[in-house]
């Protein structure tokens, strides 16, 4: 079984970067664009994982609160005027 990779659409973007930092980075990479793309992909992945973690915490909190409400009711239930 062979794996074929379809080309990824790329586009030029303008970035403003520290000149000294770019000069230093070029001593470590011959393809600054590819290096920046890799670093940006890692950043996006980390942010997505963090967002997923926050959502899981929020979902757990809601589930816990719903369980409390189902078992003991709402504080406001005692103060309803009928």
Short mmCIF file of the C-alpha atoms (twelve columns), coordinates in Angstrom:
data_MODEL
# 
_entry.id   MODEL 
# 
loop_
_atom_site.group_PDB 
_atom_site.id 
_atom_site.type_symbol 
_atom_site.label_atom_id 
_atom_site.label_alt_id 
_atom_site.label_comp_id 
_atom_site.label_asym_id 
_atom_site.label_seq_id 
_atom_site.Cartn_x 
_atom_site.Cartn_y 
_atom_site.Cartn_z 
_atom_site.pdbx_PDB_model_num 
ATOM 1  C CA . UNK A 1  0.000   0.000  0.000  1 
ATOM 2  C CA . UNK A 2  1.480   3.336  -0.987 1 
ATOM 3  C CA . UNK A 3  0.755   6.689  0.577  1 
ATOM 4  C CA . UNK A 4  0.366   9.653  -1.719 1 
ATOM 5  C CA . UNK A 5  0.652   13.145 -0.390 1 
ATOM 6  C CA . UNK A 6  -1.403  15.784 -2.092 1 
ATOM 7  C CA . UNK A 7  0.331   19.140 -2.314 1 
ATOM 8  C CA . UNK A 8  -0.649  21.601 0.362  1 
ATOM 9  C CA . UNK A 9  -1.719  25.000 -0.862 1 
ATOM 10 C CA . UNK A 10 0.725   27.635 0.306  1 
ATOM 11 C CA . UNK A 11 0.583   31.392 0.096  1 
ATOM 12 C CA . UNK A 12 3.020   34.169 0.811  1 
ATOM 13 C CA . UNK A 13 2.463   36.166 3.998  1 
ATOM 14 C CA . UNK A 14 4.136   39.229 5.400  1 
ATOM 15 C CA . UNK A 15 5.743   38.910 8.798  1 
ATOM 16 C CA . UNK A 16 7.640   41.475 10.768 1 
ATOM 17 C CA . UNK A 17 10.435  39.725 12.631 1 
ATOM 18 C CA . UNK A 18 13.418  40.877 14.624 1 
ATOM 19 C CA . UNK A 19 16.267  41.235 12.111 1 
ATOM 20 C CA . UNK A 20 18.900  39.927 14.516 1 
ATOM 21 C CA . UNK A 21 16.773  36.909 15.365 1 
ATOM 22 C CA . UNK A 22 16.252  36.114 11.671 1 
ATOM 23 C CA . UNK A 23 19.997  36.344 11.059 1 
ATOM 24 C CA . UNK A 24 20.667  33.983 13.950 1 
ATOM 25 C CA . UNK A 25 17.958  31.554 12.823 1 
ATOM 26 C CA . UNK A 26 19.418  31.389 9.323  1 
ATOM 27 C CA . UNK A 27 22.609  29.928 10.794 1 
ATOM 28 C CA . UNK A 28 20.541  26.929 11.920 1 
ATOM 29 C CA . UNK A 29 18.258  26.432 8.921  1 
ATOM 30 C CA . UNK A 30 18.549  26.754 5.186  1 
ATOM 31 C CA . UNK A 31 14.767  27.017 4.833  1 
ATOM 32 C CA . UNK A 32 13.392  29.621 7.209  1 
ATOM 33 C CA . UNK A 33 9.887   29.325 5.741  1 
ATOM 34 C CA . UNK A 34 9.729   25.579 6.407  1 
ATOM 35 C CA . UNK A 35 11.103  26.073 9.918  1 
ATOM 36 C CA . UNK A 36 8.542   28.779 10.682 1 
ATOM 37 C CA . UNK A 37 5.758   26.613 9.241  1 
ATOM 38 C CA . UNK A 38 6.800   23.702 11.461 1 
ATOM 39 C CA . UNK A 39 6.932   25.920 14.544 1 
ATOM 40 C CA . UNK A 40 3.562   27.470 13.697 1 
ATOM 41 C CA . UNK A 41 2.017   24.022 13.210 1 
ATOM 42 C CA . UNK A 42 3.333   22.957 16.638 1 
ATOM 43 C CA . UNK A 43 1.932   26.151 18.191 1 
ATOM 44 C CA . UNK A 44 -1.495  25.590 16.620 1 
ATOM 45 C CA . UNK A 45 -1.518  21.969 17.795 1 
ATOM 46 C CA . UNK A 46 -0.656  23.008 21.361 1 
ATOM 47 C CA . UNK A 47 -3.373  25.668 21.353 1 
ATOM 48 C CA . UNK A 48 -5.945  23.185 20.047 1 
ATOM 49 C CA . UNK A 49 -4.990  20.676 22.758 1 
ATOM 50 C CA . UNK A 50 -5.220  23.379 25.427 1 
ATOM 51 C CA . UNK A 51 -8.625  24.468 24.141 1 
ATOM 52 C CA . UNK A 52 -9.806  20.854 24.120 1 
ATOM 53 C CA . UNK A 53 -8.589  20.449 27.710 1 
ATOM 54 C CA . UNK A 54 -10.437 23.581 28.824 1 
ATOM 55 C CA . UNK A 55 -13.590 22.336 27.098 1 
ATOM 56 C CA . UNK A 56 -13.302 18.966 28.854 1 
ATOM 57 C CA . UNK A 57 -12.985 20.740 32.213 1 
ATOM 58 C CA . UNK A 58 -16.016 22.908 31.459 1 
ATOM 59 C CA . UNK A 59 -18.021 19.855 30.379 1 
ATOM 60 C CA . UNK A 60 -17.076 18.023 33.593 1 
ATOM 61 C CA . UNK A 61 -18.069 21.051 35.670 1 
ATOM 62 C CA . UNK A 62 -21.442 21.251 33.938 1 
ATOM 63 C CA . UNK A 63 -22.018 17.520 34.430 1 
ATOM 64 C CA . UNK A 64 -21.144 17.804 38.134 1 
ATOM 65 C CA . UNK A 65 -23.397 20.814 38.597 1 
ATOM 66 C CA . UNK A 66 -26.252 19.066 36.791 1 
ATOM 67 C CA . UNK A 67 -25.795 16.046 39.074 1 
ATOM 68 C CA . UNK A 68 -25.960 18.270 42.169 1 
ATOM 69 C CA . UNK A 69 -29.038 20.034 40.828 1 
ATOM 70 C CA . UNK A 70 -30.724 16.695 40.054 1 
ATOM 71 C CA . UNK A 71 -30.024 15.366 43.535 1 
ATOM 72 C CA . UNK A 72 -30.702 18.402 45.759 1 
ATOM 73 C CA . UNK A 73 -32.464 20.874 43.506 1 
ATOM 74 C CA . UNK A 74 -31.758 24.532 43.135 1 
ATOM 75 C CA . UNK A 75 -31.129 27.087 45.892 1 
ATOM 76 C CA . UNK A 76 -33.692 29.312 44.189 1 
ATOM 77 C CA . UNK A 77 -36.406 26.641 44.490 1 
ATOM 78 C CA . UNK A 78 -36.978 27.674 48.127 1 
ATOM 79 C CA . UNK A 79 -37.629 31.258 47.120 1 
ATOM 80 C CA . UNK A 80 -40.139 30.845 44.322 1 
ATOM 81 C CA . UNK A 81 -43.329 32.858 44.870 1 
ATOM 82 C CA . UNK A 82 -46.426 31.140 43.536 1 
# 
